[in-house]
Amino acid sequence: MLSRSSPRVVVVFSAVLMACSEAQSPIGVVETAEATSSGVRVQAPAFVNPKVMNTLTTDLGVLGSEMAAAGIGLDGETEGTIVLELPQAILVRSAYLYWGGRWDDADASMINVEFGGADFDVVGDYIGLSVLALGEADSYSYRVNLLNYPFLFGPGTNTVDVTVPADLGIDGATLVVTYDSDSQGSVELRDGNDFAYLPFDAPNDATDLQTFDVAPADVDRVGTMLMIVGDVVNARPSRIVIDGGAGPVSLVNELGEGGSGWNGSEWDTYFAPVTIPAGSDLVSVQLYSHDDGTGTEPASLYWVLGALAVKDPERRQGGEGCTPGYWKQDHHFDSWPAPYTPGTLFSAVFDDAFPGMTLADVASQGGGQLKALGRHTVAALLNGASSGVSYDLSDGDVIAAFNDAYPGTNGEYEALKNQFEAYNEQGCPLN
């Protein structure tokens, strides 16, 4: 990624093989004796980083206190642009570019990068594969840390232009940047390749369970879970189950076309909030190919990355807040703090008081009683999560308060709405 004043970067995924022996290359060795039935998972070749608990996963450890990510779908395309916004006053710790796809006859591990008129051959780490029998194309994942090359990262708009050969079957690419900021917290990255498809026999109808250790706190918190997922075509049904210690939360059909993380056909860069109750020290996530009862074919999917960002509890000064009228405007959507987006379903954060409605929908609706509470709840959530607003409550406080009040009486809704409204109208420091 580059600073606002830096030249654009063109990243070309080349079909040239890595400098490794045929025994180490993903080409020519995937048809192993282990791949004798559909959906069998095979460990990647020896040159891949060691895996954790045989889950086809590499744990990259804790890298910085916050993260940002953006992706581009490349299915059927030869070029695209990744645009990533980074905040002010940060120290970049890592800048991982991920890509993946399903193919049998090419190796997309070498990337040619044009930057400032110069070319760089960038070799991605081959981080995993899932071998599929019955003539299905296998899935692969690659990763490269662009900090190992002369790229400049900085606050503001960072733009990367990506060009790929048409014959490699690459589904998409995502840039994940971790950084230190004034906020105290941690970001942990885990990556690999794990394929799931419901018609396959268990356990291949789901990805392996991924778990993240977190330092327990004496207050509730809201973490940010980032996932990179490939191969979800259109809106075929999928399910994500996240548990921060308060019980599993199922997010159905959040991947694919129409989802908040959809980058284009067969590629998703998806953020989800996860409630971490006081005392909890573990967060887990698992992806499923899902039958939603509509007769639509379940999604086939492969997992590439799971990343968890958790901020340390902080003492809030309070005294600031932005109204629902601020947050609902299109030109303020870039101020929405991760993991929340205008397209995030209300039910992915709170108890399902507004079925099928997004956070932006709820913030924009008219009416009183529960609808009025909904508007101010969304504003309070975003104020509490924003590093640019000194709000009286954290987003975790807001989630807990709403879920305690709902379902309830109109009098209870009015009381909580009045509390949120008073906080939201203290004065907005954002542009």
C-alpha positions, -999 to +999 in steps of 0.1 A: +000+000+000+011+035-007+007+070+008-017+094-007+010+111-026+028+080-039+024+065-074+001+037-081+012+001-078+005-025-105+006-061-092+008-088-118+002-124-109+026-144-131+022-180-142+060-186-137+068-214-112+085-207-079+122-215-076+116-249-060+118-286-070+088-304-086+084-323-054+078-290-036+057-273-062+019-276-059+019-286-095+023-323-101+020-336-065-016-329-054-029-361-070-017-381-040-030-414-026-047-395+001-071-379-023-092-410-029-125-396-019-143-363-024-133-336-001-102-351+014-079-325+028-042-329+022-014-312+040+005-287+019+041-296+007+070-294+030+081-259+021+049-244+036+051-230+071+044-255+099+007-259+107-010-255+140-029-286+153-031-301+117-058-276+108-040-265+076-034-233+095-004-210+101-006-188+132+012-156+123+010-144+159+000-110+173+008-081+149-001-046+160-032-032+178-056-027+149-061-038+114-077-027+081-084-047+050-099-044+015-103-068-014-111-072-050-129-100-069-110-113-099-131-142-111-133-139-149-113-106-147-077-097-155-075-065-134-089-047-105-081-020-079-078-024-041-084+008-022-076+008+015-081+037+039-057+040+068-060+064+098-036+091+109-008+086+134-001+049+129+029+026+127+024-002+101+035-036+114+025-058+084+009-056+050-001-090+038-015-095+003-035-127+000-048-144-032-064-177-040-083-198-065-091-232-078-070-246-105-050-278-114-026-267-141-009-235-131+012-220-102+004-184-093+030-181-066+052-155-083+040-119-086+056-092-106+051-058-089+056-025-108+063+004-085+076+038-093+088+026-127+106-004-113+097-041-114+100-065-085+095-103-086+075-110-054+072-146-044+042-155-023+043-181+004+022-211-006+001-214+026-022-243+019-044-263-004-074-286-002-073-315-026-106-324-042-112-357-061-139-365-087-123-341-112-128-310-091-102-283-092-082-280-060-081-248-040-049-229-032-039-199-011-009-176-012+005-148+010+032-122+007+042-094+031+047-063+010+068-047+037+096-069+025+096-048-007+099-011-013+063-002-008+052+029+012+022+027+035+006+057+051-025+075+063-053+083+039-062+065+006-039+037-005-045+023-040-032-009-055-040-019-091-040-056-096-035-074-130-037-111-134-033-135-164-067-148-175-058-185-174-048-188-137-083-190-122-076-166-094-108-157-075-096-125-058-070-107-037-071-090-004-047-066+013-046-068+052-026-041+070-020-043+108-007-013+127+000+002+161-021+033+171-029+052+202-055+025+210-042-004+230-051-039+218-040-069+197-045-084+163-039-121+156-037-135+121-043-172+111-042-183+075-042-214+053-067-231+030-097-251+041-124-262+017-160-270+027-190-283+006-221-298+022-225-328-002-191-340+010-190-363+039-184-348+074-161-332+084-156-317+049-190-300+050-174-274+073-140-258+078-121-267+109-128-247+141-104-219+145-098-206+180-081-174+193-068-168+228-077-134+243-066-118+275-097-118+298-110-084+310-134-073+338-158-057+313-176-068+281-158-060+249-165-062+212-138-076+190-135-076+152-133-109+133-120-106+097-123-135+073-112-140+037-133-166+019-132-178-017-155-197-041-189-185-029-208-181-061-236-156-063-257-160-031-254-197-025-262-205+012-234-204+038-232-201+076-206-185+099-206-194+136-187-171+159-185-175+197-167-150+219-179-167+251-215-155+252-227-184+231-225-192+194-239-167+169-249-179+135-245-156+105-265-171+076-259-161+040-235-132+049-210-144+022-215-140-016-234-115-036-254-091-015-232-097+016-213-068+032-180-084+025-186-093-012-158-082-034-171-098-066-180-133-077-162-159-056-143-136-032-153-121+002-134-099+026-158-101+055-158-083+089-180-094+118-183-081+153-179-106+182-191-099+217-165-110+243-180-111+278-161-102+309-138-130+319-139-148+285-105-158+272-113-176+239-130-167+206-138-193+180-151-192+144-162-219+119-176-217+084-202-241+070-216-249+036-253-245+044-287-258+035-311-229+041-342-249+031-348-229-001-336-255-025-306-234-035-274-254-039-252-249-007-221-228-012-188-244-018-162-223-001-125-222+010-112-203+040-080-183+035-077-160+066-091-155+100-080-125+120-092-112+154-087-077+167-095-069+203-091-035+220-080-033+256-106-018+280-101+020+282-114+047+305-137+070+285-139+107+291-173+111+273-190+143+263-192+137+225-216+120+203-229+120+167-266+117+159-284+091+137-288+119+111-250+120+109-243+083+106-271+076+081-258+099+054-240+082+024-211+107+025-204+098+061-202+060+055-165+063+054-165+073+091-182+041+102-157+022+124-148-014+118-162-040+121-195-022+114-205-013+079-238+002+065-245-033+051-240-052+084-273-068+094-287-055+127-292-091+138-254-098+134-248-074+163-280-072+184-310-094+192-331-096+160-355-067+166-355-057+129-354-089+107-336-085+074-326-049+081-291-035+080-276-011+104-280+017+078-317+007+073-324+009+110-306+042+114-327+057+085-361+044+095-388+067+108-413+061+136-413+060+174-410+035+202-389+005+191-380+022+158-368+053+175-348+032+199-333+014+169-321+047+153-304+059+184-290+024+192-272+023+159-258+058+164-247+049+200-230+017+186-210+036+161-201+064+185-189+038+210-168+020+185-153+052+169-118+062+179-127+097+168-156+101+193-151+104+230-184+087+239-197+078+273-203+042+264-184+015+245-200-004+217-201-034+240-221-014+266-246-004+238-251-040+227-256-052+262-281-024+270-302-030+239-303-068+244-313-063+280-342-040+269-354-061+240-380-076+239-397-053+264-423-027+268-427+007+250-419+024+283-386+005+285-378+013+249-385+050+255-362+052+286-333+036+268-339+057+237-338+089+258-305+078+274-288+071+240-304+102+225-288+124+252-254+109+246-258+111+208-266+148+209-236+160+229-218+173+198-201+155+169-164+159+164-163+142+131-164+160+097 
